[in-house]
Amino acid sequence: MKQTLAGLLAFGLLVSQTAVAATVTVTIEDPGVQQADLAGIGASGGIVETFDAAPRGAFTNLDSALGTYSAGRIDPTNRFGGANESQYLFSQSSPGSTLSLNTAARYLGFWWSAGSVANQVDLINDGSSIFSFDTDDVLDFLAESTTDTQGYYGNPNPAFQGQVNHEPYVFINMFSAEEFDSVVFSGPNFESDNHTVAKSFAKENGTNISPVPAPTSLTLMASVLAIGAFVARRRRKAQQ
C-alpha cells in the first residue's frame, strides 16, 4: 500500500511539472473586422504593427513597432491578405516567424487572412511555450457553431471582394492571464496583418472559441492528493 501511494504521488508530481499552461481565452471578431478594438478591451500599452512601412520581400530580423521578427516575407496587398488593402506578413512554413517583443504582453490580436489548415500560434515566456493554438480550431468553430459561417469566407476588401471564398478571413484575439515575451507564427501559407499587443486589458471581447484547456498542475495535484487520501483511508480501515 505504501508503494501504491508513493507511486501515485510521484506520478502526480511528474505530470504536474509537464502540464502547466497559461489560461488563455481565444475569441474571434465579427465578419469583416480587420483590427483590434483596443478601446473596447480597455487595453494598456497597446501597439499595432501594420507592416505598411516595412520593405517588401523576404527578410531576416525585421525590426518593427512591436519588436523583432526573425524571418518571413512582406507582401503587397492581394487576394490572400492585406488588411484594408495594405501590406501584410507572410510567415513561411519553416522555420516560421518568431516575434521577440520589446515589452512583455498579455494580449495578442491579428487578422488571419485566407486561413490555412495547421497554422499555429505559440505564446512564449522566458523560452518556454505557455500556450499553443492551432487555427484548425477556428475552422472547426466556423463549420459547427457560428450562425454566419459564409460571412467569414472570402476576402472582405473592395478590391478583392469575395475572392478566395473557400478560405476564412478572421480577426483573432488572445487574452492571456500570464505575460508572454515572444510569439511564434508557423505552419503553411500563414498570412496575417495588424499584429496588436497590449501589456494588459480590462475585459475580453469577441466570440469565445477557446479549445478545451489541458488540466493545470493545481487540478492534477488536487486529484492526486484526493486519491492519496482515499488510499490512506483504505489502509487505516484495513488495520482496524
C-alpha positions as a LaTeX table, in Angstrom:
\begin{tabular}{lrrr}
\hline
Residue & $x$ (\AA) & $y$ (\AA) & $z$ (\AA) \\
\hline
Met1 & 0.00 & 0.00 & 0.00 \\
Lys2 & 2.84 & 2.40 & 0.80 \\
Gln3 & 4.33 & 1.69 & $-2.61$ \\
Thr4 & 0.96 & 2.39 & $-4.28$ \\
Leu5 & 0.55 & 5.75 & $-2.51$ \\
Ala6 & 4.14 & 6.72 & $-3.19$ \\
Gly7 & 3.70 & 5.81 & $-6.84$ \\
Leu8 & 0.56 & 7.91 & $-7.18$ \\
Leu9 & 2.19 & 10.94 & $-5.59$ \\
Ala10 & 5.31 & 10.57 & $-7.74$ \\
Phe11 & 3.13 & 10.32 & $-10.85$ \\
Gly12 & 1.23 & 13.43 & $-9.80$ \\
Leu13 & 4.41 & 15.41 & $-9.32$ \\
Leu14 & 5.77 & 14.28 & $-12.69$ \\
Val15 & 2.60 & 15.18 & $-14.60$ \\
Ser16 & 2.19 & 18.48 & $-12.78$ \\
Gln17 & 5.61 & 19.58 & $-13.92$ \\
Thr18 & 4.78 & 18.91 & $-17.58$ \\
Ala19 & 1.15 & 20.06 & $-17.75$ \\
Val20 & 1.46 & 23.67 & $-16.68$ \\
Ala21 & $-0.23$ & 26.01 & $-19.19$ \\
Ala22 & $-1.31$ & 29.60 & $-19.03$ \\
Thr23 & $-5.01$ & 30.43 & $-19.02$ \\
Val24 & $-5.67$ & 31.96 & $-22.44$ \\
Thr25 & $-9.04$ & 32.89 & $-23.92$ \\
Val26 & $-9.25$ & 32.89 & $-27.72$ \\
Thr27 & $-12.02$ & 34.87 & $-29.42$ \\
Ile28 & $-12.89$ & 35.98 & $-32.94$ \\
Glu29 & $-14.43$ & 39.26 & $-34.07$ \\
Asp30 & $-17.46$ & 39.68 & $-36.34$ \\
Pro31 & $-17.07$ & 39.07 & $-40.10$ \\
Gly32 & $-15.19$ & 41.87 & $-41.83$ \\
Val33 & $-13.38$ & 43.19 & $-38.74$ \\
Gln34 & $-9.69$ & 43.62 & $-39.54$ \\
Gln35 & $-8.25$ & 45.40 & $-36.47$ \\
Ala36 & $-8.23$ & 45.09 & $-32.69$ \\
Asp37 & $-10.67$ & 47.05 & $-30.54$ \\
Leu38 & $-8.10$ & 48.31 & $-28.03$ \\
Ala39 & $-10.52$ & 50.83 & $-26.53$ \\
Gly40 & $-13.21$ & 48.18 & $-26.18$ \\
Ile41 & $-10.98$ & 45.84 & $-24.17$ \\
Gly42 & $-9.57$ & 48.68 & $-22.06$ \\
Ala43 & $-6.06$ & 47.98 & $-23.26$ \\
Ser44 & $-2.99$ & 49.46 & $-21.61$ \\
Gly45 & 0.22 & 49.78 & $-23.59$ \\
Gly46 & $-1.43$ & 48.77 & $-26.87$ \\
Ile47 & 0.77 & 48.78 & $-30.00$ \\
Val48 & $-0.11$ & 47.85 & $-33.60$ \\
Glu49 & 2.20 & 46.69 & $-36.40$ \\
Thr50 & 0.59 & 47.17 & $-39.83$ \\
Phe51 & 3.70 & 46.26 & $-41.89$ \\
Asp52 & 2.89 & 49.21 & $-44.18$ \\
Ala53 & 6.31 & 50.81 & $-43.72$ \\
Ala54 & 8.30 & 47.57 & $-44.00$ \\
Pro55 & 10.34 & 46.88 & $-47.17$ \\
Arg56 & 8.71 & 44.24 & $-49.37$ \\
Gly57 & 10.22 & 40.82 & $-49.87$ \\
Ala58 & 11.83 & 38.12 & $-47.72$ \\
Phe59 & 13.65 & 39.20 & $-44.59$ \\
Thr60 & 15.54 & 38.08 & $-41.51$ \\
Asn61 & 15.42 & 40.08 & $-38.28$ \\
Leu62 & 12.85 & 42.71 & $-39.19$ \\
Asp63 & 12.59 & 45.48 & $-36.58$ \\
Ser64 & 9.02 & 46.61 & $-36.00$ \\
Ala65 & 6.87 & 48.64 & $-33.62$ \\
Leu66 & 6.32 & 45.50 & $-31.52$ \\
Gly67 & 9.80 & 44.01 & $-31.56$ \\
Thr68 & 11.87 & 41.89 & $-33.95$ \\
Tyr69 & 10.51 & 39.28 & $-36.38$ \\
Ser70 & 13.03 & 36.52 & $-37.05$ \\
Ala71 & 12.00 & 35.66 & $-40.61$ \\
Gly72 & 9.21 & 35.97 & $-43.12$ \\
Arg73 & 8.13 & 37.93 & $-46.16$ \\
Ile74 & 6.33 & 41.23 & $-46.61$ \\
Asp75 & 3.84 & 41.06 & $-49.48$ \\
Pro76 & 1.78 & 43.79 & $-51.13$ \\
Thr77 & $-1.98$ & 43.57 & $-50.78$ \\
Asn78 & $-3.56$ & 40.84 & $-52.88$ \\
Arg79 & $-6.49$ & 38.45 & $-52.72$ \\
Phe80 & $-4.81$ & 36.43 & $-49.97$ \\
Gly81 & $-4.05$ & 39.20 & $-47.47$ \\
Gly82 & $-3.53$ & 42.80 & $-46.53$ \\
Ala83 & $-5.96$ & 44.36 & $-44.05$ \\
Asn84 & $-7.77$ & 47.30 & $-45.64$ \\
Glu85 & $-5.74$ & 46.64 & $-48.80$ \\
Ser86 & $-2.31$ & 47.14 & $-47.25$ \\
Gln87 & 0.94 & 45.20 & $-46.94$ \\
Tyr88 & 0.98 & 42.08 & $-44.77$ \\
Leu89 & 3.22 & 39.40 & $-43.27$ \\
Phe90 & 3.61 & 36.01 & $-44.91$ \\
Ser91 & 5.12 & 33.53 & $-42.45$ \\
Gln92 & 6.96 & 30.72 & $-44.17$ \\
Ser93 & 6.30 & 27.15 & $-43.05$ \\
Ser94 & 9.85 & 26.60 & $-41.85$ \\
Pro95 & 11.18 & 27.99 & $-39.62$ \\
Gly96 & 8.09 & 30.13 & $-39.12$ \\
Ser97 & 8.29 & 33.67 & $-37.83$ \\
Thr98 & 9.22 & 34.43 & $-34.22$ \\
Leu99 & 8.30 & 37.85 & $-32.88$ \\
Ser100 & 10.51 & 38.84 & $-29.93$ \\
Leu101 & 8.60 & 41.59 & $-28.16$ \\
Asn102 & 10.16 & 44.77 & $-26.89$ \\
Thr103 & 7.84 & 44.63 & $-23.89$ \\
Ala104 & 6.05 & 41.63 & $-22.40$ \\
Ala105 & 2.32 & 41.49 & $-23.16$ \\
Arg106 & $-0.88$ & 39.76 & $-22.11$ \\
Tyr107 & $-2.95$ & 40.42 & $-25.25$ \\
Leu108 & $-2.32$ & 39.45 & $-28.86$ \\
Gly109 & $-4.58$ & 40.19 & $-31.80$ \\
Phe110 & $-4.08$ & 39.67 & $-35.54$ \\
Trp111 & $-6.03$ & 39.48 & $-38.79$ \\
Trp112 & $-5.78$ & 35.93 & $-40.14$ \\
Ser113 & $-6.48$ & 36.02 & $-43.87$ \\
Ala114 & $-7.02$ & 33.23 & $-46.40$ \\
Gly115 & $-6.71$ & 30.95 & $-43.39$ \\
Ser116 & $-4.98$ & 27.62 & $-43.98$ \\
Val117 & $-5.15$ & 24.40 & $-42.01$ \\
Ala118 & $-2.38$ & 23.71 & $-39.48$ \\
Asn119 & $-1.40$ & 27.34 & $-38.96$ \\
Gln120 & $-0.22$ & 27.65 & $-35.36$ \\
Val121 & 0.46 & 30.42 & $-32.85$ \\
Asp122 & 2.62 & 29.84 & $-29.76$ \\
Leu123 & 2.89 & 32.29 & $-26.89$ \\
Ile124 & 6.34 & 32.07 & $-25.31$ \\
Asn125 & 7.64 & 33.34 & $-21.99$ \\
Asp126 & 11.27 & 33.08 & $-20.96$ \\
Gly127 & 11.95 & 30.48 & $-23.64$ \\
Ser128 & 9.04 & 28.17 & $-22.78$ \\
Ser129 & 5.68 & 27.86 & $-24.51$ \\
Ile130 & 2.82 & 28.88 & $-22.23$ \\
Phe131 & 0.08 & 28.37 & $-24.82$ \\
Ser132 & $-0.21$ & 26.80 & $-28.27$ \\
Phe133 & $-3.15$ & 27.46 & $-30.55$ \\
Asp134 & $-3.86$ & 25.57 & $-33.77$ \\
Thr135 & $-6.05$ & 27.62 & $-36.09$ \\
Asp136 & $-7.87$ & 24.43 & $-37.08$ \\
Asp137 & $-9.98$ & 25.30 & $-34.01$ \\
Val138 & $-11.18$ & 28.39 & $-35.87$ \\
Leu139 & $-12.15$ & 26.30 & $-38.88$ \\
Asp140 & $-13.97$ & 23.80 & $-36.66$ \\
Phe141 & $-15.87$ & 26.58 & $-34.91$ \\
Leu142 & $-16.89$ & 28.26 & $-38.16$ \\
Ala143 & $-18.08$ & 24.93 & $-39.56$ \\
Glu144 & $-20.02$ & 23.82 & $-36.50$ \\
Ser145 & $-21.02$ & 26.72 & $-34.28$ \\
Thr146 & $-21.35$ & 30.10 & $-35.95$ \\
Thr147 & $-24.64$ & 31.22 & $-37.49$ \\
Asp148 & $-22.82$ & 33.33 & $-40.11$ \\
Thr149 & $-20.27$ & 30.89 & $-41.47$ \\
Gln150 & $-20.25$ & 32.26 & $-45.01$ \\
Gly151 & $-19.76$ & 35.81 & $-43.73$ \\
Tyr152 & $-16.20$ & 34.85 & $-42.75$ \\
Tyr153 & $-15.27$ & 33.31 & $-46.09$ \\
Gly154 & $-13.74$ & 35.28 & $-48.95$ \\
Asn155 & $-11.70$ & 38.49 & $-48.91$ \\
Pro156 & $-13.87$ & 41.32 & $-47.48$ \\
Asn157 & $-11.91$ & 44.20 & $-49.06$ \\
Pro158 & $-13.47$ & 46.00 & $-52.05$ \\
Ala159 & $-10.60$ & 45.36 & $-54.48$ \\
Phe160 & $-10.79$ & 41.59 & $-53.88$ \\
Gln161 & $-14.39$ & 41.24 & $-52.68$ \\
Gly162 & $-15.39$ & 37.60 & $-52.36$ \\
Gln163 & $-12.19$ & 36.20 & $-53.83$ \\
Val164 & $-10.69$ & 33.07 & $-52.21$ \\
Asn165 & $-14.17$ & 32.26 & $-50.92$ \\
His166 & $-13.11$ & 28.78 & $-49.77$ \\
Glu167 & $-10.88$ & 30.21 & $-47.00$ \\
Pro168 & $-11.77$ & 32.31 & $-43.91$ \\
Tyr169 & $-10.72$ & 35.88 & $-43.10$ \\
Val170 & $-10.94$ & 36.33 & $-39.33$ \\
Phe171 & $-9.60$ & 38.69 & $-36.67$ \\
Ile172 & $-8.34$ & 36.61 & $-33.73$ \\
Asn173 & $-7.86$ & 37.80 & $-30.12$ \\
Met174 & $-5.81$ & 36.04 & $-27.44$ \\
Phe175 & $-6.25$ & 37.16 & $-23.83$ \\
Ser176 & $-3.62$ & 35.67 & $-21.51$ \\
Ala177 & $-3.58$ & 35.53 & $-17.71$ \\
Glu178 & 0.22 & 35.28 & $-17.90$ \\
Glu179 & 2.68 & 37.55 & $-19.64$ \\
Phe180 & 4.47 & 36.39 & $-22.78$ \\
Asp181 & 7.61 & 37.89 & $-24.31$ \\
Ser182 & 7.55 & 36.36 & $-27.79$ \\
Val183 & 5.15 & 34.85 & $-30.32$ \\
Val184 & 5.76 & 32.18 & $-32.96$ \\
Phe185 & 3.68 & 32.11 & $-36.16$ \\
Ser186 & 4.15 & 28.82 & $-38.01$ \\
Gly187 & 2.50 & 26.45 & $-40.45$ \\
Pro188 & 1.89 & 26.55 & $-44.20$ \\
Asn189 & 0.78 & 29.71 & $-46.02$ \\
Phe190 & 0.24 & 31.80 & $-42.88$ \\
Glu191 & $-0.92$ & 35.27 & $-43.95$ \\
Ser192 & $-1.60$ & 37.81 & $-41.21$ \\
Asp193 & $-1.75$ & 41.54 & $-40.61$ \\
Asn194 & $-2.39$ & 44.23 & $-38.00$ \\
His195 & $-0.47$ & 42.41 & $-35.27$ \\
Thr196 & $-1.52$ & 44.01 & $-31.98$ \\
Val197 & $-0.21$ & 43.55 & $-28.44$ \\
Ala198 & $-1.09$ & 45.14 & $-25.10$ \\
Lys199 & 0.52 & 44.97 & $-21.68$ \\
Ser200 & $-2.87$ & 44.48 & $-20.04$ \\
Phe201 & $-6.60$ & 44.58 & $-20.70$ \\
Ala202 & $-9.70$ & 45.32 & $-18.62$ \\
Lys203 & $-12.06$ & 42.89 & $-20.32$ \\
Glu204 & $-12.33$ & 40.39 & $-23.15$ \\
Asn205 & $-14.45$ & 40.79 & $-26.27$ \\
Gly206 & $-15.42$ & 38.79 & $-29.34$ \\
Thr207 & $-16.91$ & 35.30 & $-29.67$ \\
Asn208 & $-15.15$ & 32.76 & $-27.46$ \\
Ile209 & $-13.78$ & 29.81 & $-29.44$ \\
Ser210 & $-11.23$ & 28.64 & $-26.87$ \\
Pro211 & $-10.29$ & 24.96 & $-27.14$ \\
Val212 & $-10.81$ & 22.82 & $-24.04$ \\
Pro213 & $-7.75$ & 23.53 & $-21.87$ \\
Ala214 & $-5.45$ & 20.81 & $-20.62$ \\
Pro215 & $-5.62$ & 20.17 & $-16.84$ \\
Thr216 & $-3.45$ & 22.55 & $-14.84$ \\
Ser217 & $-0.86$ & 21.39 & $-12.35$ \\
Leu218 & $-3.06$ & 22.55 & $-9.48$ \\
Thr219 & $-6.01$ & 20.47 & $-10.66$ \\
Leu220 & $-3.82$ & 17.44 & $-11.21$ \\
Met221 & $-2.21$ & 17.72 & $-7.79$ \\
Ala222 & $-5.62$ & 18.11 & $-6.16$ \\
Ser223 & $-6.73$ & 14.89 & $-7.86$ \\
Val224 & $-3.60$ & 13.05 & $-6.81$ \\
Leu225 & $-3.94$ & 14.22 & $-3.21$ \\
Ala226 & $-7.57$ & 13.13 & $-3.19$ \\
Ile227 & $-6.53$ & 9.69 & $-4.43$ \\
Gly228 & $-3.80$ & 9.59 & $-1.80$ \\
Ala229 & $-6.30$ & 10.44 & 0.95 \\
Phe230 & $-8.60$ & 7.70 & $-0.31$ \\
Val231 & $-5.79$ & 5.12 & $-0.26$ \\
Ala232 & $-4.78$ & 6.23 & 3.25 \\
Arg233 & $-8.35$ & 5.78 & 4.50 \\
Arg234 & $-8.50$ & 2.32 & 2.99 \\
Arg235 & $-5.22$ & 1.47 & 4.71 \\
Arg236 & $-6.48$ & 2.65 & 8.12 \\
Lys237 & $-9.65$ & 0.60 & 7.76 \\
Ala238 & $-7.63$ & $-2.48$ & 6.83 \\
Gln239 & $-5.56$ & $-2.06$ & 10.02 \\
Gln240 & $-8.62$ & $-1.82$ & 12.33 \\
\hline
\end{tabular}
